[in-house]
Structures are given as C-alpha cells and as structure tokens.
C-alpha cells in the first residue's frame, strides 16, 4: 500500500511542481500547448506502443472492453445533460472533461498491487474499450458540438483518423490480435519515450492549472466533479453487487469506477481552443479525489 500511495503522491507532487514553475516564470502560460503536443503526439503514442509489446488480445475476451466503451459513451451523454441550454463551447467542455478514465497511469498500479493477475487482466480489457473514448471519440464528439455540426459517424471516424494516439492504439491492437510483434529496438525506443508520459502528463496539468476565481468556473468544477463521482458510486456498487462475474472481476470494476478523468482531456481541450486552465484544474482535482476514493474502496472490498 505504501509504495502505491507514494507513486500516486508523486503524481500530485509533479502537478504542484508544474504549477509552481509557471507561477515563478519558468514556464509561460502558452507553454501548456507545447507540452500538450508532446504528450499527445510523442509520449502517449510511445506509451501505447510499449504497453502493447507484451499484451495478448483474444476476440473472446472483449466483453469487458465493450463495457468500458459503453460506460464512456454514457458519460458523454451525461456531459450533454449537465450542459443543457449552455453555449456550444460549454457543451463541448463538459463532454470532453467528464468522460474517459485515466487507468494506465493511475489505477493500474493499484490493481497490480492489490488485485493480482485477475485484476490486471480485467483492468486491461476494460481499458481497451475506455481507450476509444479517451483517445478520440470524446474529442470528436466535442469538436462536432463546438462546430455546431449534426451528429455523424462519418465525421467521428474522420476525426479519429486524425488523432495520433487513436491511430497508434488501433494499429497496435490489430498487431496484437494478429500476434505480430514489433522489433525489439522499436519497443525499447518506445519504452524510453513512453516512460516519460505519466510525468509529462502530470507536469502539463500543473502548468495549465489556472482558476480565475470566477464563480462560474467554481460552479463548473463542482458540477462536473459532483456528477462524475456521484455516478462513480452508482457504477461501483452496481458492478460489485449486480454483475454476474467472478469476485476478482467485480472488485476490479468497483475500483476502476473511481479512476480519475482521462489525462488527455486538458490537451484535447486546448486543441479545441477551450479553457485548458479550467480543464487542468478539473483533472488535477479528480486525481486527488480518486486517490482517496480508491483507497476507501480497497479497504471495503479486501
């Protein structure tokens, strides 16, 4: 427990470091965009390549992946509901910043440490479906909302094909299904870059963290996080008590429900010209809340 909490605490410390460095002038506000591009186009894709280097995917194991995907779609729908009657920009912000889970960088270490191999398998399968939401679907839907376009699967697919993380994920998933392994030097190179993804993503949050103190910003943060974690409680209880799965799988899903908001959300928000400072604030606070929630869930289910 101590080692996992230390790692989670280090994530929070890196966020604080990024915020302090911006406050003292080491980083400028516009540097957020540069760091976000590094995360979205370099370290995150490299992390995806490396994570698939030893992953085996079987078509018969994908039901949990479908569940992860559908849960993400549900959150996108909730993003629309909580921003009903608001501007297009606010709707896009809600869709993008309430959906998706940060599992690989945050929740997976908890599953590895406390739930064993069965927990890791369940987490990986769930995250396969969740990745579709985090790496492109939520961004594409938010972009259509912001542009005032009608819903179109073709437009979603077109936007997805422009997402470097999504294209990387699909390519690596197909290679894993076909049992094709990349050359060792490529995997080693991806591993070096991919190991930088978590600290770079946390640093990005710290650099981008900005709350003006305006009451509308505070209201947005409270609303998104209250809805997000209120639903997380319901999802966690439903997974643990209602799903016809093994105890280990139900324990894992109950834990995953409290994962933080996807770490790519602030970067995608910035690409859409949204309030990246507010997005970073929401994301950073979700990490802190999730840390306490996950510890509480572990104490209850183990």
CORTAGI-V218703 format. One record per pair of residues at least 4 apart in sequence whose ideal C-beta (glycine too) atoms are under 7 Angstrom apart, sorted by the first residue. I is the first residue (numbers start at 1). J is the second residue. Records with the same first field share a line. If there is no record, write none. Layout:
# CORTAGI-V218703
I: J  J
This chain:
# CORTAGI-V218703
1: 5
2: 6
3: 7
4: 8  109  110  113
5: 9
6: 10
7: 109
8: 12  106  291
9: 13
10: 14
11: 15  106  202  287
12: 16  287  288
13: 17
14: 18  199  202  203  206
15: 19  202  205  206  209  284
16: 20  206
17: 21  206
18: 22  203  205  206  207
19: 23  206  209
20: 24
21: 26  27
22: 27  207
27: 31  207
31: 35  207
32: 36  204  207  208  270  276
33: 37  270
34: 38
35: 39  200  203  204  207
36: 40  204  267  270
37: 41
38: 42  43  200
39: 43  44  197  200  201  204  267
40: 44  164  165  264  267
41: 45  164
42: 46  193
43: 47  193  194  196  197  200
44: 48  165  197  264
45: 49  164  165  168
46: 50  190  193  194  197
47: 51  194  197
48: 52  165  168  169  172
49: 168  172  190  194
50: 187  190  191  194
51: 55  104
52: 172  176
53: 182  187
55: 124  176
56: 176
57: 61  173  176  177
61: 125
62: 66  125
63: 67
64: 68  122  125  126
65: 69  125  126  128  129
66: 70  129
67: 71  126  129
68: 72  126  127  128  129  130
69: 73  129  132  133
70: 74
71: 75  235
72: 76  99  100  130  133  137
73: 77
74: 78
75: 79  98  99
76: 95  99  138  141
77: 81
78: 82  98  227  231
79: 83  94  95  98  99
80: 84  91  95
82: 94  223  227
83: 90  91  94
86: 90  91
88: 92  145  146  148
89: 93  146  274
90: 94
91: 95  145
92: 96  142  145  146  272  274
93: 97  269  274  275
94: 98  224
95: 99  138  141  142  145
96: 138  139  142  265  268  269
97: 224  261  265  269  279  282
98: 224  227  228
99: 133  138
100: 130  133  134  138  261  262  265
101: 130  256  259  262
102: 106  259  260  261  262  263
103: 107  108  123  127  130  256  259
104: 108  127
105: 198  201  263
106: 259  260  287  290
107: 111  123  255  256  259  294
108: 112  123
109: 113
110: 114  255  294  298
111: 115  119  120  123  252  255
112: 120
114: 298  302
115: 119  248  251  252
117: 121
118: 122  248  249
119: 123  248  252
120: 124
121: 125
122: 126  249  252  253
123: 127  252  256
124: 128
126: 130  253  256
127: 131
130: 134
131: 135  169
132: 136  137
133: 137  138
134: 138  262  264
135: 163  165  166  169  264
136: 140  159  160  163  166
137: 141  156
138: 142
139: 143  159  163  268
140: 144  156  159  160
141: 145  156
142: 146  272
143: 147  159  272
144: 149  151  155
146: 272
149: 155
152: 156
153: 157
154: 158
155: 159
156: 160
157: 161
159: 163
160: 166
161: 167
163: 167
164: 168
165: 169  264
166: 170
167: 171
168: 172
169: 173
170: 174
171: 175
172: 176
173: 177
174: 178
175: 180
182: 186  187
184: 188
185: 189
186: 190
187: 191
188: 192
189: 193
190: 194
191: 195
196: 200
197: 201
198: 202
199: 203
200: 204
201: 205  263
202: 206
203: 207
204: 208  266  267
205: 209  266  280  283  284
208: 266  276  277  280
209: 277  280  281  284
210: 277  280  281
211: 217  281
212: 217
215: 219
216: 220
217: 221  278
218: 222
219: 223
220: 224  278
221: 225  281  282  285
222: 226
223: 227
224: 228  282
225: 229  282  285  286  289
226: 230
227: 231
228: 232  261  286
229: 233  289  293
231: 235
232: 236  257  258
233: 237
234: 238
235: 239  257
236: 240  254  257  258  297
237: 241
238: 242
239: 243  250  253  254  257
240: 250  251  254  301
243: 250  253
245: 249  250
247: 251
248: 252
249: 253
250: 254
251: 255  301
252: 256
253: 257
254: 297  301
255: 294  297  298
258: 290  293  294  297
259: 290
260: 283  286  287  290
261: 265  282  283  286
263: 283
264: 268
265: 269  279  283
266: 270  276  279  280  283
267: 271
268: 272
269: 274  275  276  279
270: 274  276
274: 279
275: 279
276: 280
277: 281
278: 282
279: 283
280: 284
281: 285
282: 286
283: 287
285: 289
286: 290
287: 291
289: 293
290: 294
291: 295
292: 296
293: 297
294: 298
295: 299
296: 300
297: 301
298: 302
